[in-house]
Amino acid sequence: ANTIYTNPAFTGASGRLRLAMAARNQYTALQRNYRTAAVSLDADFNSLNGGLGLIAMTDVAGDGFLTTTSVSGIYAYRTALTRKVSLRAALQAGIIQKNYDYSQFRFGDQIDDRLGFVLPTSETRVQDQISFPNFSGGILVFSDRIFGGAAIHNIIEPNQSFFFPNSSDADFRLPRRYTAHIGSIIYLSQERNESDRTYISPNILYMQQLNFNQLNLGFFNKRDILSGGVWFRQTSNNSDAVIGLISLRFNRFRVGYSYDAIISKARTATV
């Protein structure tokens, strides 16, 4: 649902000025869960032969234990391959900032036998904030009925270590993320205005980062102002979730809700 995050080559693909906002609340059964928010703005410009975009994201893991914020700009060049097929190629450049709340950490030497965590720690405190540049790229080939593309995020695999920011060791680097996707649009009605047509859009998305991979299979259906979709997500060796999405369109505004129904063995623990 977050097209520019998936592939920066989608920048400007709507053909108009587009503002998108998204929020994700993950593992809500946990007291300290994961929360992500993103906002993007993109448009297509004939004078630039492509689209310009801006995307900002923030991710909070565990009540501020680790906060990641990123801001990046995108340029997506477009060209016609044939009379019906076009191509968009994008470059994304930005900066990532990571920080953690040192006050949230607890160490063994802070424990008093009677009073608990009350003693000072002898642990060495390193810098609690780092920033580094990041680059991504993508390509998108599309017609009015089918589209497909690929993207590479974290191209230079920047160092993200708080302890060893100058190390070249691969263990401290942000691994590249590879994405491939393909989909089609099957029209079920033939209204003159394309936005009024009913259609179904099957989609396949695959992502891999280091030793983790994810495959999404599903479809999206639109009729009048109502849209909805269902996907199946397979992660590495686990059948992970069934994803449901529903959205409503009001003139130039659309709002949607997505929910992941877990089908793996990941469940709320009982004590």
C-alpha positions as CSV (number, residue, x, y, z in Angstrom):
1,A,0.0,0.0,0.0
2,N,3.0,2.3,0.5
3,T,4.2,2.3,-3.1
4,I,7.2,4.8,-2.9
5,Y,8.6,2.9,0.1
6,T,8.3,-0.4,-1.8
7,N,9.9,1.0,-5.0
8,P,11.1,4.6,-5.5
9,A,10.4,4.3,-9.2
10,F,6.6,4.8,-8.4
11,T,7.5,8.4,-7.7
12,G,5.2,10.6,-9.9
13,A,3.5,7.5,-11.4
14,S,0.1,8.7,-10.4
15,G,0.5,11.6,-12.8
16,R,-0.7,14.2,-10.2
17,L,0.4,15.7,-6.9
18,R,0.0,12.9,-4.3
19,L,0.3,13.1,-0.5
20,A,0.3,9.8,1.4
21,M,0.5,9.1,5.1
22,A,0.7,5.8,6.8
23,A,0.9,4.5,10.4
24,R,1.6,1.0,11.6
25,N,1.2,-0.5,15.1
26,Q,2.8,-3.9,15.4
27,Y,2.7,-6.6,18.1
28,T,0.0,-4.7,20.1
29,A,-0.1,-7.5,22.7
30,L,3.3,-6.4,23.9
31,Q,3.7,-3.6,26.4
32,R,6.6,-2.2,24.4
33,N,5.6,-2.7,20.8
34,Y,6.8,-1.4,17.4
35,R,5.3,1.7,15.9
36,T,6.1,3.2,12.4
37,A,4.9,6.3,10.7
38,A,5.6,7.6,7.2
39,V,4.6,10.5,5.0
40,S,5.4,11.0,1.3
41,L,4.8,13.7,-1.3
42,D,5.4,13.2,-5.0
43,A,4.4,14.6,-8.4
44,D,5.3,14.3,-12.1
45,F,6.8,17.2,-14.0
46,N,7.0,17.3,-17.8
47,S,9.8,19.9,-17.6
48,L,11.9,17.3,-15.7
49,N,10.9,14.3,-17.8
50,G,10.0,12.5,-14.6
51,G,8.8,12.7,-11.0
52,L,10.1,14.3,-7.8
53,G,9.3,12.9,-4.4
54,L,10.0,13.3,-0.7
55,I,9.5,10.6,1.9
56,A,10.1,10.7,5.7
57,M,9.7,7.8,8.1
58,T,10.1,7.2,11.8
59,D,10.2,3.9,13.6
60,V,10.1,3.4,17.4
61,A,11.1,0.0,18.8
62,G,10.2,-0.6,22.4
63,D,9.2,2.6,24.2
64,G,12.2,4.5,22.7
65,F,14.8,1.9,23.2
66,L,15.7,2.4,19.5
67,T,14.3,5.2,17.3
68,T,15.1,5.4,13.6
69,T,14.2,8.4,11.5
70,S,14.9,8.9,7.8
71,V,14.3,11.6,5.2
72,S,15.1,11.2,1.5
73,G,14.4,12.8,-1.8
74,I,13.7,10.9,-5.1
75,Y,14.0,11.6,-8.8
76,A,12.3,9.2,-11.1
77,Y,13.1,9.5,-14.8
78,R,10.4,8.4,-17.3
79,T,10.6,7.4,-20.9
80,A,8.5,5.5,-23.4
81,L,9.8,2.1,-24.6
82,T,7.0,1.5,-27.1
83,R,3.7,3.2,-27.8
84,K,2.0,1.3,-25.0
85,V,4.9,0.5,-22.6
86,S,6.8,3.0,-20.4
87,L,9.7,2.9,-18.0
88,R,10.6,4.8,-14.9
89,A,14.0,4.6,-13.3
90,A,14.6,6.3,-9.9
91,L,17.4,7.3,-7.6
92,Q,16.7,7.9,-3.9
93,A,19.2,9.8,-1.6
94,G,18.7,10.6,2.1
95,I,19.9,10.5,5.6
96,I,19.1,8.1,8.5
97,Q,19.4,9.0,12.1
98,K,19.3,6.4,14.9
99,N,19.2,7.0,18.6
100,Y,18.4,5.2,21.8
101,D,17.2,6.1,25.3
102,Y,20.1,5.2,27.6
103,S,17.9,5.7,30.7
104,Q,15.8,2.7,29.7
105,F,18.8,0.2,29.9
106,R,19.4,-1.9,33.0
107,F,22.7,-3.6,33.8
108,G,23.6,-6.4,36.3
109,D,25.9,-4.2,38.4
110,Q,23.0,-1.9,39.2
111,I,21.1,-4.5,41.2
112,D,21.0,-4.2,45.0
113,D,19.9,-7.4,46.7
114,R,17.2,-5.7,48.6
115,L,16.3,-2.6,46.6
116,G,16.7,-3.8,43.0
117,F,18.0,-1.5,40.3
118,V,19.3,1.4,42.3
119,L,23.1,1.3,42.0
120,P,25.2,3.2,39.4
121,T,26.6,1.2,36.6
122,S,30.3,0.9,35.5
123,E,29.3,0.2,31.9
124,T,30.8,2.6,29.4
125,R,28.3,4.8,27.7
126,V,28.9,5.3,24.0
127,Q,27.3,7.9,21.7
128,D,23.5,7.5,21.8
129,Q,22.9,9.0,18.4
130,I,24.3,8.4,14.9
131,S,23.5,9.7,11.4
132,F,24.6,8.4,8.0
133,P,23.7,8.8,4.3
134,N,21.8,6.2,2.4
135,F,21.0,5.5,-1.2
136,S,18.4,3.4,-3.0
137,G,17.3,2.9,-6.6
138,G,14.5,1.3,-8.5
139,I,13.0,0.6,-12.0
140,L,9.4,0.2,-13.1
141,V,8.0,-1.0,-16.4
142,F,4.3,-0.5,-17.0
143,S,1.4,-0.3,-19.5
144,D,-2.2,0.4,-18.8
145,R,-2.8,-3.2,-17.9
146,I,0.4,-4.6,-16.4
147,F,3.3,-3.4,-14.3
148,G,6.4,-4.8,-12.8
149,G,9.6,-3.5,-11.2
150,A,12.6,-4.0,-8.9
151,A,14.4,-2.0,-6.2
152,I,17.6,-2.0,-4.2
153,H,17.6,-0.2,-0.9
154,N,20.7,0.6,1.2
155,I,23.0,0.4,-1.9
156,I,26.2,1.4,-0.1
157,E,25.3,-0.6,3.0
158,P,26.2,2.2,5.5
159,N,27.7,1.5,8.9
160,Q,25.0,1.7,11.6
161,S,27.0,0.9,14.7
162,F,26.9,3.0,17.8
163,F,30.0,1.4,19.1
164,F,32.2,1.1,16.0
165,P,31.0,3.8,13.5
166,N,34.2,3.8,11.6
167,S,34.5,0.0,11.1
168,S,34.3,-1.6,7.7
169,D,33.2,-4.9,9.2
170,A,30.1,-6.3,7.4
171,D,28.4,-7.1,10.8
172,F,28.0,-3.4,11.5
173,R,26.5,-2.5,8.1
174,L,22.8,-2.0,7.1
175,P,22.3,-4.9,4.6
176,R,20.9,-4.2,1.1
177,R,17.2,-5.0,0.7
178,Y,16.1,-6.4,-2.7
179,T,12.5,-6.1,-3.9
180,A,10.8,-7.5,-7.0
181,H,7.1,-7.1,-7.8
182,I,4.6,-7.6,-10.6
183,G,0.9,-7.0,-11.0
184,S,-1.8,-6.4,-13.5
185,I,-5.1,-4.6,-13.8
186,I,-8.1,-6.5,-15.1
187,Y,-11.1,-4.2,-15.9
188,L,-14.5,-5.6,-15.2
189,S,-16.4,-2.6,-16.5
190,Q,-15.8,-0.1,-19.3
191,E,-16.9,3.4,-18.1
192,R,-15.4,6.3,-20.0
193,N,-13.7,7.7,-16.9
194,E,-11.0,5.3,-15.9
195,S,-11.4,6.2,-12.2
196,D,-15.0,5.0,-12.3
197,R,-14.2,1.5,-13.6
198,T,-14.4,-1.7,-11.6
199,Y,-11.3,-3.8,-11.7
200,I,-9.3,-6.5,-9.9
201,S,-5.5,-6.3,-9.6
202,P,-3.6,-9.5,-8.7
203,N,-0.1,-8.8,-7.2
204,I,3.1,-10.6,-6.3
205,L,5.8,-9.0,-4.2
206,Y,9.1,-10.5,-3.0
207,M,11.7,-9.0,-0.7
208,Q,15.0,-10.2,0.6
209,Q,17.4,-8.7,3.1
210,L,20.4,-10.7,4.2
211,N,19.1,-14.2,5.3
212,F,15.4,-13.0,5.6
213,N,12.9,-13.1,2.8
214,Q,9.2,-12.4,2.3
215,L,6.7,-13.3,-0.4
216,N,3.3,-11.6,-0.6
217,L,0.6,-13.1,-2.9
218,G,-2.8,-11.5,-3.3
219,F,-5.2,-9.2,-5.1
220,F,-6.8,-5.8,-4.9
221,N,-10.4,-5.1,-6.0
222,K,-12.0,-1.7,-6.7
223,R,-15.6,-0.9,-7.2
224,D,-17.0,2.6,-7.0
225,I,-15.6,4.3,-3.8
226,L,-14.9,1.0,-2.1
227,S,-11.6,-0.9,-2.5
228,G,-10.4,-4.0,-0.7
229,G,-7.8,-6.7,-0.9
230,V,-6.5,-9.9,0.6
231,W,-2.8,-11.2,0.6
232,F,-1.0,-14.2,2.0
233,R,2.5,-13.5,3.4
234,Q,5.2,-16.2,3.6
235,T,8.3,-15.2,5.5
236,S,11.5,-17.3,5.3
237,N,10.3,-20.8,6.4
238,N,7.1,-19.7,8.0
239,S,3.6,-19.1,6.7
240,D,3.2,-15.9,8.5
241,A,-0.1,-14.0,8.0
242,V,-3.2,-13.2,6.0
243,I,-3.4,-9.5,5.3
244,G,-6.7,-7.7,4.8
245,L,-7.1,-4.2,3.4
246,I,-10.1,-2.0,2.9
247,S,-10.3,1.6,1.7
248,L,-12.8,4.3,0.8
249,R,-12.3,7.1,-1.8
250,F,-13.9,10.5,-1.4
251,N,-13.2,12.7,-4.4
252,R,-9.4,13.3,-4.2
253,F,-9.0,11.7,-0.7
254,R,-8.7,8.0,0.2
255,V,-8.4,6.4,3.6
256,G,-7.6,2.8,4.3
257,Y,-7.1,0.2,7.0
258,S,-5.0,-2.9,6.9
259,Y,-4.8,-5.8,9.4
260,D,-2.4,-8.7,9.6
261,A,-4.0,-11.9,10.9
262,I,-1.2,-14.1,12.2
263,I,-1.4,-17.7,11.1
264,S,2.1,-18.8,12.3
265,K,2.9,-20.1,15.7
266,A,3.6,-16.6,17.0
267,R,1.1,-16.0,19.7
268,T,0.7,-14.0,22.8
269,A,2.6,-15.8,25.6
270,T,0.9,-16.7,28.9
271,V,2.8,-16.8,32.2
